[in-house]
Structure formats: structure tokens, C-alpha cells
Amino acid sequence: MCNYVLTCCSTADMPYDYFKQRNIPYVCFHYVLDGKEYPDDLGQSMTFEEFYRRVAAGSMPTTSQVNVGQFIEFFEPFLKEGKDILHISFSSGLSGAYNSALIAREELLSRYPDRKIIVIDSLGASSGYGLLMDMAADMRDNGATIEELQAWVEENKLNIHHWFFSTDLTHYKRGGRISATAAAVGTLLNMCPLLNMSYDGKLIPRRKIRGKKQVIAQIVNMMEMHAKDGVNYSGKCFISNSACYEDARKVADLIEEKFPLLSAPVMINSVGTVVGSHTGQGTVALFFVGDKRVD
């Protein structure tokens, strides 16, 4: 029986039932919408449909990371049960939660000196972070020790590719991420920014592509270029979307056609409420295992 617990943050954007089935406890980020605070609890307190309906209507949610006290409250029950902890955190390039988890670790080790608490920076987000958790859970279930799993995650986390595109610039304009002029011109020209996650866990704009059909083709081309073994890729592929399932389905259909050796059908998830607070509606994100991210 495994003598440690594998944990993560809610921003891994996997389904609620998935974490229950895989025995992966998660700690919730929070967001404020229309003056009320909610936990980022994978659609339990507020459905994704309702969340994105409000965002589309003009609501501007704000988010808060997991603080030190919340991490202590989350970790301590496992330590009291005599369990060690391996926590894989949301990217430090997007949030300070990783540093909060490290501070909580030091505080708890002073109380539980015989326990191990390992905190790893995923350098990932959304269901790409979720794909890393999925692979880590497989290793745990196959008998990896906590030290073996730590070494594997550190060695392999940058092989998880994250590619994103957005077909709706409205939320970026409302949040001040792009100017009103840039949003107007981009919308007029039907521009769809293509981004990916860099080696240090930050979202980097890579290209501006004109038209939804073209950006869908381009994101699939990125997988063909970078996936392990190219079109012979035999691993898993996850997609997350923010209230644009049809676009996500088109990407998944192309991938399943181009990559016939996938180990399972493409899993399509929702972008969660915290990540979605920053992207708004209209974002599709693609995740797979490939060559190491170096820029």
C-alpha cells in the first residue's frame, strides 16, 4: 500500500470525478464573481456553464491563489494520518502558490519532523498540469516510491506541451491585457492568437493567425512537430476549452485522425473557473507529451 499521498491544486482542470477516482486530493484556489467569493472546486459551487454565461455577459472575476494557511490546513490531516506528501503545484510562472506551499512545508516539517513533504513546481497549467498529474498517478499506482516519483516528475514535466488559442478577444480587452484598438482590429481581421507554455511556466504569444480554421490546423501542426514520435505518438492527449466545445471537438477530431496510435480517445475538459477568469470564453488548449520545452 502506498505510504504517501499525491496532491495538486484545483487549477489542474480535470473533472471532479476524475480526482476522486484517481485518489488525488486537491486544494482549491478561489475567485470572486459579482461580489461573491467561490472556491475553484471543479464546477461544484457554480457550473462552468453559469460561470462562462456571466463572463460573456460582462462580469469580470478576480482570483486568489492558495495562501500559506490554506496549504497548512490542506496538508496537515495527511501528516496526522502518518502519510508523507508529494504535492505538485500550479506553475510558479503564473502564480505564487508554489512559494506558499514551500513556506507551509517548512512550517509543517517543524511540527512533523519524521514526515516527508515534497513540493514540486509543475511549470504547467489547466489540463496540461492535469496530464502531468495523470502520469504521476499511474507511476504511484505502479508502485513508485515517493523519491522515485519526485525524480520522474522533475525529469519529465517539461515534456508536457501546452498550446492555446483564443477566438474571442473580448475578455482580454475588458481585463486590460490588450488595448481596445488591438481588440477591435483583431476582431475585424478575425485574428486568433496562438500561445504556448514556456520552459519557465509562462504563457507566451507565439503567432497571430487569421481565421478559426487556420488556427485549428496550426495547433494540430504544433502537435505533429513536437509530439513524441510525431504522428506515431502513442500517449494521451487532453484538451480543455472555455465554453467553446465545438471548437475543441474539431481539434480533437483532427488529432484522432492524424494520430491513430493514441492510447485513448482525446479527453476534452473545461477550463476551470480560475484559469477561465483570465482567458474568458473562446479558448481551446491542447496538451500532449513531446520534446522538452526549451524556450
Contacts in CASP RR format, 6 or more apart in sequence:
PFRMAT RR
TARGET T0000
AUTHOR 0000-0000-0000
METHOD contacts of the structure
MODEL  1
MCNYVLTCCSTADMPYDYFKQRNIPYVCFHYVLDGKEYPDDLGQSMTFEE
FYRRVAAGSMPTTSQVNVGQFIEFFEPFLKEGKDILHISFSSGLSGAYNS
ALIAREELLSRYPDRKIIVIDSLGASSGYGLLMDMAADMRDNGATIEELQ
AWVEENKLNIHHWFFSTDLTHYKRGGRISATAAAVGTLLNMCPLLNMSYD
GKLIPRRKIRGKKQVIAQIVNMMEMHAKDGVNYSGKCFISNSACYEDARK
VADLIEEKFPLLSAPVMINSVGTVVGSHTGQGTVALFFVGDKRVD
2 140 0 8 1.000
2 141 0 8 1.000
2 143 0 8 1.000
3 83 0 8 1.000
3 84 0 8 1.000
3 146 0 8 1.000
4 83 0 8 1.000
4 84 0 8 1.000
4 85 0 8 1.000
4 86 0 8 1.000
4 116 0 8 1.000
4 140 0 8 1.000
4 146 0 8 1.000
5 25 0 8 1.000
5 78 0 8 1.000
5 83 0 8 1.000
5 84 0 8 1.000
5 85 0 8 1.000
5 86 0 8 1.000
6 23 0 8 1.000
6 24 0 8 1.000
6 86 0 8 1.000
6 88 0 8 1.000
6 133 0 8 1.000
6 136 0 8 1.000
6 137 0 8 1.000
6 140 0 8 1.000
6 149 0 8 1.000
7 24 0 8 1.000
7 25 0 8 1.000
7 26 0 8 1.000
7 27 0 8 1.000
7 74 0 8 1.000
7 75 0 8 1.000
7 78 0 8 1.000
7 85 0 8 1.000
7 86 0 8 1.000
7 87 0 8 1.000
7 88 0 8 1.000
8 24 0 8 1.000
8 26 0 8 1.000
8 27 0 8 1.000
8 87 0 8 1.000
8 88 0 8 1.000
8 89 0 8 1.000
8 90 0 8 1.000
8 122 0 8 1.000
8 129 0 8 1.000
8 130 0 8 1.000
8 133 0 8 1.000
9 26 0 8 1.000
9 27 0 8 1.000
9 28 0 8 1.000
9 29 0 8 1.000
9 66 0 8 1.000
9 89 0 8 1.000
9 90 0 8 1.000
9 97 0 8 1.000
9 129 0 8 1.000
10 26 0 8 1.000
10 27 0 8 1.000
10 28 0 8 1.000
10 29 0 8 1.000
10 39 0 8 1.000
10 40 0 8 1.000
10 41 0 8 1.000
10 42 0 8 1.000
10 272 0 8 1.000
10 274 0 8 1.000
11 29 0 8 1.000
11 40 0 8 1.000
11 90 0 8 1.000
11 95 0 8 1.000
11 125 0 8 1.000
11 126 0 8 1.000
11 129 0 8 1.000
11 272 0 8 1.000
11 274 0 8 1.000
11 275 0 8 1.000
12 26 0 8 1.000
12 90 0 8 1.000
12 126 0 8 1.000
12 127 0 8 1.000
12 128 0 8 1.000
12 129 0 8 1.000
12 130 0 8 1.000
12 133 0 8 1.000
13 42 0 8 1.000
13 125 0 8 1.000
13 126 0 8 1.000
13 127 0 8 1.000
13 128 0 8 1.000
13 129 0 8 1.000
13 130 0 8 1.000
13 240 0 8 1.000
13 269 0 8 1.000
13 270 0 8 1.000
13 271 0 8 1.000
13 272 0 8 1.000
13 275 0 8 1.000
14 42 0 8 1.000
14 127 0 8 1.000
14 130 0 8 1.000
14 133 0 8 1.000
14 134 0 8 1.000
14 269 0 8 1.000
15 42 0 8 1.000
15 269 0 8 1.000
16 41 0 8 1.000
16 42 0 8 1.000
16 43 0 8 1.000
16 44 0 8 1.000
19 25 0 8 1.000
19 26 0 8 1.000
19 42 0 8 1.000
22 133 0 8 1.000
22 134 0 8 1.000
22 137 0 8 1.000
23 137 0 8 1.000
24 133 0 8 1.000
24 137 0 8 1.000
25 74 0 8 1.000
25 78 0 8 1.000
27 66 0 8 1.000
27 70 0 8 1.000
27 71 0 8 1.000
27 74 0 8 1.000
28 39 0 8 1.000
28 40 0 8 1.000
28 41 0 8 1.000
28 66 0 8 1.000
29 39 0 8 1.000
29 40 0 8 1.000
29 63 0 8 1.000
29 64 0 8 1.000
29 65 0 8 1.000
29 66 0 8 1.000
29 90 0 8 1.000
29 95 0 8 1.000
29 97 0 8 1.000
29 274 0 8 1.000
30 37 0 8 1.000
30 38 0 8 1.000
30 39 0 8 1.000
30 40 0 8 1.000
30 63 0 8 1.000
30 64 0 8 1.000
30 274 0 8 1.000
31 37 0 8 1.000
31 38 0 8 1.000
31 40 0 8 1.000
31 61 0 8 1.000
31 62 0 8 1.000
31 63 0 8 1.000
31 64 0 8 1.000
31 273 0 8 1.000
31 274 0 8 1.000
31 277 0 8 1.000
32 38 0 8 1.000
32 61 0 8 1.000
32 62 0 8 1.000
32 63 0 8 1.000
32 64 0 8 1.000
33 46 0 8 1.000
33 51 0 8 1.000
33 54 0 8 1.000
33 59 0 8 1.000
33 61 0 8 1.000
34 54 0 8 1.000
34 59 0 8 1.000
38 45 0 8 1.000
38 46 0 8 1.000
38 273 0 8 1.000
39 45 0 8 1.000
40 63 0 8 1.000
40 272 0 8 1.000
40 273 0 8 1.000
40 274 0 8 1.000
42 272 0 8 1.000
43 51 0 8 1.000
43 270 0 8 1.000
43 272 0 8 1.000
43 273 0 8 1.000
46 273 0 8 1.000
48 243 0 8 1.000
48 270 0 8 1.000
48 272 0 8 1.000
48 273 0 8 1.000
49 243 0 8 1.000
51 61 0 8 1.000
51 272 0 8 1.000
51 273 0 8 1.000
51 276 0 8 1.000
52 242 0 8 1.000
52 243 0 8 1.000
52 276 0 8 1.000
52 280 0 8 1.000
52 281 0 8 1.000
53 243 0 8 1.000
55 61 0 8 1.000
55 171 0 8 1.000
55 276 0 8 1.000
55 277 0 8 1.000
55 280 0 8 1.000
55 281 0 8 1.000
56 170 0 8 1.000
56 243 0 8 1.000
56 281 0 8 1.000
58 174 0 8 1.000
60 174 0 8 1.000
60 175 0 8 1.000
61 273 0 8 1.000
61 276 0 8 1.000
61 277 0 8 1.000
62 277 0 8 1.000
63 274 0 8 1.000
63 277 0 8 1.000
63 278 0 8 1.000
65 90 0 8 1.000
65 95 0 8 1.000
65 96 0 8 1.000
65 97 0 8 1.000
65 100 0 8 1.000
66 74 0 8 1.000
66 97 0 8 1.000
66 100 0 8 1.000
66 101 0 8 1.000
67 100 0 8 1.000
68 100 0 8 1.000
68 103 0 8 1.000
68 104 0 8 1.000
68 107 0 8 1.000
69 100 0 8 1.000
69 104 0 8 1.000
70 100 0 8 1.000
71 100 0 8 1.000
71 101 0 8 1.000
71 103 0 8 1.000
71 104 0 8 1.000
71 105 0 8 1.000
72 104 0 8 1.000
72 107 0 8 1.000
72 108 0 8 1.000
75 85 0 8 1.000
75 87 0 8 1.000
75 104 0 8 1.000
75 105 0 8 1.000
75 108 0 8 1.000
75 117 0 8 1.000
76 108 0 8 1.000
76 111 0 8 1.000
78 85 0 8 1.000
79 85 0 8 1.000
79 108 0 8 1.000
79 111 0 8 1.000
79 112 0 8 1.000
79 115 0 8 1.000
79 117 0 8 1.000
82 115 0 8 1.000
83 115 0 8 1.000
84 115 0 8 1.000
84 116 0 8 1.000
84 117 0 8 1.000
84 118 0 8 1.000
84 146 0 8 1.000
85 115 0 8 1.000
85 116 0 8 1.000
85 117 0 8 1.000
85 118 0 8 1.000
86 118 0 8 1.000
86 120 0 8 1.000
86 136 0 8 1.000
86 146 0 8 1.000
86 149 0 8 1.000
86 150 0 8 1.000
87 101 0 8 1.000
87 117 0 8 1.000
87 118 0 8 1.000
87 119 0 8 1.000
87 120 0 8 1.000
88 120 0 8 1.000
88 122 0 8 1.000
88 129 0 8 1.000
88 132 0 8 1.000
88 133 0 8 1.000
88 136 0 8 1.000
88 153 0 8 1.000
89 97 0 8 1.000
89 98 0 8 1.000
89 101 0 8 1.000
89 119 0 8 1.000
89 120 0 8 1.000
89 121 0 8 1.000
89 122 0 8 1.000
90 97 0 8 1.000
90 98 0 8 1.000
90 122 0 8 1.000
90 124 0 8 1.000
90 125 0 8 1.000
90 129 0 8 1.000
91 98 0 8 1.000
91 121 0 8 1.000
91 122 0 8 1.000
91 123 0 8 1.000
91 124 0 8 1.000
91 125 0 8 1.000
91 129 0 8 1.000
91 197 0 8 1.000
91 201 0 8 1.000
91 202 0 8 1.000
92 98 0 8 1.000
92 99 0 8 1.000
92 121 0 8 1.000
92 123 0 8 1.000
92 201 0 8 1.000
93 123 0 8 1.000
93 200 0 8 1.000
93 201 0 8 1.000
93 202 0 8 1.000
94 124 0 8 1.000
94 125 0 8 1.000
94 201 0 8 1.000
94 202 0 8 1.000
94 203 0 8 1.000
98 119 0 8 1.000
98 121 0 8 1.000
101 119 0 8 1.000
102 119 0 8 1.000
105 117 0 8 1.000
105 119 0 8 1.000
108 115 0 8 1.000
108 117 0 8 1.000
109 115 0 8 1.000
109 117 0 8 1.000
116 146 0 8 1.000
118 146 0 8 1.000
118 150 0 8 1.000
120 150 0 8 1.000
120 153 0 8 1.000
120 154 0 8 1.000
120 157 0 8 1.000
122 129 0 8 1.000
122 132 0 8 1.000
122 157 0 8 1.000
123 157 0 8 1.000
123 158 0 8 1.000
123 197 0 8 1.000
123 199 0 8 1.000
123 200 0 8 1.000
123 201 0 8 1.000
124 132 0 8 1.000
124 157 0 8 1.000
124 160 0 8 1.000
124 162 0 8 1.000
124 197 0 8 1.000
124 201 0 8 1.000
125 162 0 8 1.000
125 197 0 8 1.000
125 201 0 8 1.000
125 203 0 8 1.000
125 275 0 8 1.000
126 162 0 8 1.000
126 240 0 8 1.000
126 269 0 8 1.000
126 271 0 8 1.000
126 272 0 8 1.000
126 275 0 8 1.000
126 285 0 8 1.000
126 287 0 8 1.000
127 238 0 8 1.000
127 239 0 8 1.000
127 240 0 8 1.000
127 267 0 8 1.000
127 269 0 8 1.000
127 285 0 8 1.000
127 287 0 8 1.000
128 160 0 8 1.000
128 162 0 8 1.000
128 238 0 8 1.000
128 240 0 8 1.000
128 285 0 8 1.000
128 287 0 8 1.000
129 160 0 8 1.000
130 238 0 8 1.000
130 287 0 8 1.000
131 160 0 8 1.000
131 236 0 8 1.000
131 238 0 8 1.000
131 287 0 8 1.000
131 288 0 8 1.000
131 289 0 8 1.000
132 153 0 8 1.000
132 156 0 8 1.000
132 157 0 8 1.000
132 160 0 8 1.000
134 236 0 8 1.000
134 238 0 8 1.000
135 156 0 8 1.000
135 289 0 8 1.000
136 149 0 8 1.000
136 152 0 8 1.000
136 153 0 8 1.000
139 148 0 8 1.000
139 149 0 8 1.000
139 152 0 8 1.000
140 149 0 8 1.000
144 152 0 8 1.000
158 199 0 8 1.000
158 292 0 8 1.000
158 293 0 8 1.000
158 294 0 8 1.000
159 228 0 8 1.000
159 289 0 8 1.000
159 290 0 8 1.000
159 291 0 8 1.000
159 292 0 8 1.000
159 293 0 8 1.000
160 287 0 8 1.000
160 288 0 8 1.000
160 289 0 8 1.000
160 290 0 8 1.000
161 196 0 8 1.000
161 197 0 8 1.000
161 222 0 8 1.000
161 223 0 8 1.000
161 226 0 8 1.000
161 227 0 8 1.000
161 286 0 8 1.000
161 287 0 8 1.000
161 288 0 8 1.000
161 289 0 8 1.000
161 290 0 8 1.000
161 293 0 8 1.000
162 196 0 8 1.000
162 197 0 8 1.000
162 285 0 8 1.000
162 286 0 8 1.000
162 287 0 8 1.000
163 194 0 8 1.000
163 195 0 8 1.000
163 196 0 8 1.000
163 219 0 8 1.000
163 222 0 8 1.000
163 223 0 8 1.000
163 285 0 8 1.000
163 286 0 8 1.000
163 287 0 8 1.000
164 194 0 8 1.000
164 195 0 8 1.000
164 196 0 8 1.000
164 203 0 8 1.000
164 279 0 8 1.000
164 283 0 8 1.000
164 284 0 8 1.000
164 285 0 8 1.000
164 286 0 8 1.000
165 192 0 8 1.000
165 193 0 8 1.000
165 194 0 8 1.000
165 195 0 8 1.000
165 209 0 8 1.000
165 215 0 8 1.000
165 216 0 8 1.000
165 218 0 8 1.000
165 219 0 8 1.000
165 283 0 8 1.000
165 284 0 8 1.000
166 172 0 8 1.000
166 192 0 8 1.000
166 193 0 8 1.000
166 279 0 8 1.000
166 282 0 8 1.000
166 283 0 8 1.000
166 284 0 8 1.000
167 192 0 8 1.000
167 212 0 8 1.000
167 215 0 8 1.000
167 244 0 8 1.000
167 247 0 8 1.000
167 282 0 8 1.000
167 283 0 8 1.000
167 284 0 8 1.000
168 244 0 8 1.000
168 280 0 8 1.000
168 281 0 8 1.000
168 282 0 8 1.000
168 283 0 8 1.000
169 178 0 8 1.000
169 182 0 8 1.000
169 183 0 8 1.000
169 186 0 8 1.000
169 187 0 8 1.000
169 191 0 8 1.000
170 183 0 8 1.000
170 280 0 8 1.000
170 281 0 8 1.000
171 279 0 8 1.000
171 280 0 8 1.000
171 281 0 8 1.000
172 178 0 8 1.000
172 183 0 8 1.000
172 280 0 8 1.000
173 179 0 8 1.000
173 180 0 8 1.000
173 182 0 8 1.000
173 183 0 8 1.000
185 191 0 8 1.000
189 210 0 8 1.000
190 210 0 8 1.000
190 211 0 8 1.000
190 212 0 8 1.000
191 208 0 8 1.000
191 209 0 8 1.000
191 210 0 8 1.000
191 211 0 8 1.000
192 208 0 8 1.000
192 209 0 8 1.000
192 210 0 8 1.000
192 211 0 8 1.000
192 212 0 8 1.000
192 214 0 8 1.000
192 215 0 8 1.000
193 205 0 8 1.000
193 207 0 8 1.000
193 208 0 8 1.000
193 209 0 8 1.000
194 205 0 8 1.000
194 206 0 8 1.000
194 207 0 8 1.000
194 208 0 8 1.000
194 209 0 8 1.000
194 215 0 8 1.000
194 218 0 8 1.000
194 219 0 8 1.000
194 222 0 8 1.000
195 203 0 8 1.000
195 204 0 8 1.000
195 205 0 8 1.000
195 206 0 8 1.000
196 203 0 8 1.000
196 204 0 8 1.000
196 206 0 8 1.000
196 222 0 8 1.000
196 293 0 8 1.000
197 203 0 8 1.000
197 204 0 8 1.000
197 293 0 8 1.000
198 204 0 8 1.000
198 293 0 8 1.000
198 295 0 8 1.000
199 292 0 8 1.000
199 293 0 8 1.000
199 294 0 8 1.000
199 295 0 8 1.000
207 218 0 8 1.000
209 215 0 8 1.000
209 218 0 8 1.000
212 247 0 8 1.000
216 247 0 8 1.000
216 250 0 8 1.000
216 251 0 8 1.000
216 254 0 8 1.000
216 284 0 8 1.000
217 254 0 8 1.000
219 251 0 8 1.000
219 284 0 8 1.000
219 286 0 8 1.000
220 251 0 8 1.000
220 254 0 8 1.000
220 255 0 8 1.000
220 258 0 8 1.000
220 286 0 8 1.000
222 286 0 8 1.000
223 233 0 8 1.000
223 237 0 8 1.000
223 255 0 8 1.000
223 258 0 8 1.000
223 259 0 8 1.000
223 286 0 8 1.000
223 288 0 8 1.000
224 230 0 8 1.000
224 231 0 8 1.000
224 258 0 8 1.000
226 288 0 8 1.000
226 290 0 8 1.000
226 291 0 8 1.000
227 233 0 8 1.000
227 259 0 8 1.000
227 288 0 8 1.000
227 289 0 8 1.000
227 290 0 8 1.000
228 235 0 8 1.000
228 289 0 8 1.000
228 290 0 8 1.000
228 291 0 8 1.000
230 259 0 8 1.000
231 258 0 8 1.000
231 259 0 8 1.000
232 259 0 8 1.000
232 261 0 8 1.000
233 259 0 8 1.000
233 261 0 8 1.000
233 262 0 8 1.000
233 288 0 8 1.000
233 289 0 8 1.000
233 290 0 8 1.000
234 261 0 8 1.000
234 262 0 8 1.000
234 263 0 8 1.000
235 261 0 8 1.000
235 262 0 8 1.000
235 263 0 8 1.000
235 288 0 8 1.000
235 289 0 8 1.000
236 262 0 8 1.000
236 263 0 8 1.000
236 264 0 8 1.000
236 267 0 8 1.000
236 288 0 8 1.000
236 289 0 8 1.000
237 252 0 8 1.000
237 255 0 8 1.000
237 259 0 8 1.000
237 262 0 8 1.000
237 266 0 8 1.000
237 267 0 8 1.000
237 286 0 8 1.000
237 287 0 8 1.000
237 288 0 8 1.000
238 266 0 8 1.000
238 267 0 8 1.000
238 268 0 8 1.000
238 269 0 8 1.000
238 286 0 8 1.000
238 287 0 8 1.000
238 288 0 8 1.000
239 248 0 8 1.000
239 251 0 8 1.000
239 252 0 8 1.000
239 266 0 8 1.000
239 267 0 8 1.000
239 268 0 8 1.000
239 269 0 8 1.000
239 284 0 8 1.000
239 285 0 8 1.000
239 286 0 8 1.000
239 287 0 8 1.000
240 248 0 8 1.000
240 268 0 8 1.000
240 269 0 8 1.000
240 270 0 8 1.000
240 271 0 8 1.000
240 272 0 8 1.000
240 284 0 8 1.000
240 285 0 8 1.000
240 287 0 8 1.000
241 247 0 8 1.000
241 248 0 8 1.000
241 268 0 8 1.000
241 269 0 8 1.000
241 270 0 8 1.000
241 271 0 8 1.000
241 282 0 8 1.000
241 283 0 8 1.000
241 284 0 8 1.000
241 285 0 8 1.000
242 270 0 8 1.000
242 271 0 8 1.000
242 272 0 8 1.000
242 276 0 8 1.000
242 279 0 8 1.000
242 280 0 8 1.000
242 281 0 8 1.000
242 282 0 8 1.000
242 283 0 8 1.000
243 280 0 8 1.000
243 281 0 8 1.000
243 282 0 8 1.000
244 281 0 8 1.000
244 282 0 8 1.000
244 283 0 8 1.000
244 284 0 8 1.000
245 268 0 8 1.000
247 282 0 8 1.000
247 284 0 8 1.000
248 268 0 8 1.000
248 284 0 8 1.000
249 268 0 8 1.000
251 284 0 8 1.000
251 286 0 8 1.000
252 265 0 8 1.000
252 266 0 8 1.000
252 268 0 8 1.000
255 262 0 8 1.000
255 266 0 8 1.000
255 286 0 8 1.000
256 262 0 8 1.000
256 265 0 8 1.000
256 266 0 8 1.000
271 279 0 8 1.000
271 283 0 8 1.000
271 285 0 8 1.000
276 283 0 8 1.000
END
